[in-house]
Amino acid sequence: MPGRRVIVHAGFHKTGTTSAQKFLYANRKDIWPRCALALPGKLRDGAGLQAVRYSRFRTDALLDSFSDELHAMLSQIDPGRRKILISEESLSGRMPGRDGQLDYSATPTLMARVEDVICDVFGAEAEVIFCFTTREPKSWLKSTYKHNLRKSRLVMDEEEYASTFGPAADLIGVTKEIEKAVTGIVSTADLAGLTGPEGPAQPLVDLLELSERRRSNLTPHVPHNIGPKDEMIDELLALNRSSLSDKALAAAKIDLLGKAKQNDG
């Protein structure tokens, strides 16, 4: 008989993860009695950071450090009889396209280690479910391109970026590799179909198995972390290719994005 249900939502980047996490946090009072939440605030600077480093450098020491950080965080949870939901996309490693990261090839190894830690903390009988939101490849590439233009000094144009990082857009292929690496269930949900009041959090809420009354009380989601508009791509690319210092570049991007937001208003 399965033990405690532990849901792992580890991505993927730019598939509505921030919106899902904000929804869960906004509705924590209704969720908490049935499920303990471990959101980015508890994960990003610890296990998430080590996962990002491991995906880049692939050393055993970094993988062990990732395990230690995750174990320490989960050990602080007193779940009682509740389910547990872990949501943080950096557990999948660095976003492809950022600092030369080519793909999610480190993710299966990271998820296998996540499963080992969960079973160590909550018992070998734990019912571990990995839930990944996915996205159509071209849409995902466009979204990550705009995000990386904004967040880093990416100097590739969109065509070169798509050619270089196109293989990473096969998110379903990554989940199939994860299935081979873990013993728990791996489920996926396409972002395009998550248009209801719970938005990208819908598949996670489904797994929480809340009562109909409690679920009806949840506050509808609000989109978060929306990327810059397409017409800003050329301006961001020009800034990244400029001779501005990193500090001046960051200020120029803030100014550009701020003016765009004001014009939209």
BELNOR-V189388 format. One record per residue. RES is the residue in one small letter. SS is DSSP state (@ for helix, = for strand, . for the rest). NEAR is the number of other C-alpha atoms within 8 Angstrom. D_CENTER is the distance of its C-alpha to the mean C-alpha in whole Angstrom. Layout:
res->{RES	RES}
ss->{SS	SS}
near->{NEAR	NEAR}
d_center->{D_CENTER	D_CENTER}
This chain:
res->{m	p	g	r	r	v	i	v	h	a	g	f	h	k	t	g	t	t	s	a	q	k	f	l	y	a	n	r	k	d	i	w	p	r	c	a	l	a	l	p	g	k	l	r	d	g	a	g	l	q	a	v	r	y	s	r	f	r	t	d	a	l	l	d	s	f	s	d	e	l	h	a	m	l	s	q	i	d	p	g	r	r	k	i	l	i	s	e	e	s	l	s	g	r	m	p	g	r	d	g	q	l	d	y	s	a	t	p	t	l	m	a	r	v	e	d	v	i	c	d	v	f	g	a	e	a	e	v	i	f	c	f	t	t	r	e	p	k	s	w	l	k	s	t	y	k	h	n	l	r	k	s	r	l	v	m	d	e	e	e	y	a	s	t	f	g	p	a	a	d	l	i	g	v	t	k	e	i	e	k	a	v	t	g	i	v	s	t	a	d	l	a	g	l	t	g	p	e	g	p	a	q	p	l	v	d	l	l	e	l	s	e	r	r	r	s	n	l	t	p	h	v	p	h	n	i	g	p	k	d	e	m	i	d	e	l	l	a	l	n	r	s	s	l	s	d	k	a	l	a	a	a	k	i	d	l	l	g	k	a	k	q	n	d	g}
ss->{.	.	.	.	=	=	=	=	=	.	.	.	.	.	.	.	@	@	@	@	@	@	@	@	@	@	.	@	@	@	@	.	.	.	=	=	=	=	.	@	@	@	@	@	@	@	@	@	@	@	@	@	@	@	@	@	@	.	.	@	@	@	@	@	@	@	@	@	@	@	@	@	@	@	@	.	.	.	.	.	.	.	=	=	=	=	=	.	@	@	@	@	.	.	.	.	.	.	.	.	.	.	.	.	.	.	@	@	@	@	@	@	@	@	@	@	@	@	@	@	@	@	.	.	.	.	=	=	=	=	=	=	=	=	.	.	@	@	@	@	@	@	@	@	@	@	@	@	@	@	@	.	.	.	.	.	.	@	@	@	@	@	@	@	@	@	@	@	@	.	@	@	@	@	@	@	@	@	@	@	@	.	.	.	=	=	=	=	=	=	@	@	@	.	.	.	.	.	@	@	@	@	@	@	@	@	@	@	.	.	.	@	@	@	@	@	.	.	.	.	.	.	.	.	.	.	.	.	.	@	@	@	@	@	@	@	@	@	@	@	@	.	.	.	.	@	@	@	@	@	@	@	@	@	@	@	@	@	@	@	@	@	@	@	.}
near->{3	7	8	12	11	13	14	11	13	14	14	12	10	8	12	12	15	8	15	13	12	10	14	10	7	8	10	9	7	9	11	9	8	9	12	13	10	11	10	9	7	9	13	11	8	11	15	15	10	13	17	13	12	14	13	9	6	10	7	6	6	12	13	8	10	14	12	9	11	13	11	8	10	9	8	6	7	5	9	4	5	10	13	13	12	12	13	14	13	15	14	15	17	13	10	12	13	10	5	6	10	9	11	13	7	12	13	14	9	13	13	11	9	10	11	8	11	14	11	8	9	8	9	6	9	13	10	12	12	12	14	13	14	12	11	8	10	7	8	12	12	9	10	12	11	12	10	12	14	10	6	8	9	9	8	8	7	8	7	8	12	9	7	8	13	11	7	10	11	9	11	8	7	12	11	8	9	14	12	8	10	10	6	10	8	11	8	10	11	10	11	6	6	11	8	6	6	12	12	14	13	10	9	10	9	8	7	9	6	10	6	6	6	9	8	6	7	8	7	8	11	6	7	8	6	5	7	10	6	6	5	8	11	7	7	11	13	8	11	11	8	6	4	8	6	6	7	8	11	8	8	9	11	8	8	8	9	8	8	8	8	7	6	5	4}
d_center->{30	26	26	23	20	17	14	10	7	5	3	5	5	7	8	8	5	7	10	10	9	12	14	14	15	18	19	19	23	23	20	21	24	23	19	18	15	13	10	9	13	14	11	10	14	15	13	10	13	14	12	12	15	16	14	17	20	20	22	23	23	20	18	21	20	16	18	20	18	16	19	20	18	18	22	22	21	24	23	27	26	23	20	17	13	11	7	5	2	6	7	7	9	10	9	12	15	14	17	18	15	17	14	12	15	14	12	15	16	13	13	17	17	15	17	20	19	18	22	23	23	23	25	26	26	23	21	18	15	12	11	9	9	10	13	16	16	18	16	13	15	17	14	12	16	16	13	15	18	18	16	18	21	21	24	24	25	23	25	25	21	21	23	21	18	19	19	15	14	16	12	15	17	14	14	17	17	15	18	21	19	19	21	19	18	15	15	13	13	14	13	16	18	16	18	20	20	17	15	11	12	15	14	13	16	18	17	19	22	23	27	27	29	26	23	26	26	22	22	20	17	17	15	13	12	14	15	19	21	23	26	24	23	27	27	24	25	28	27	25	28	30	32	31	30	26	27	29	26	24	26	27	24	24	27	26	23	25	28	26	25	28	30	27	29}
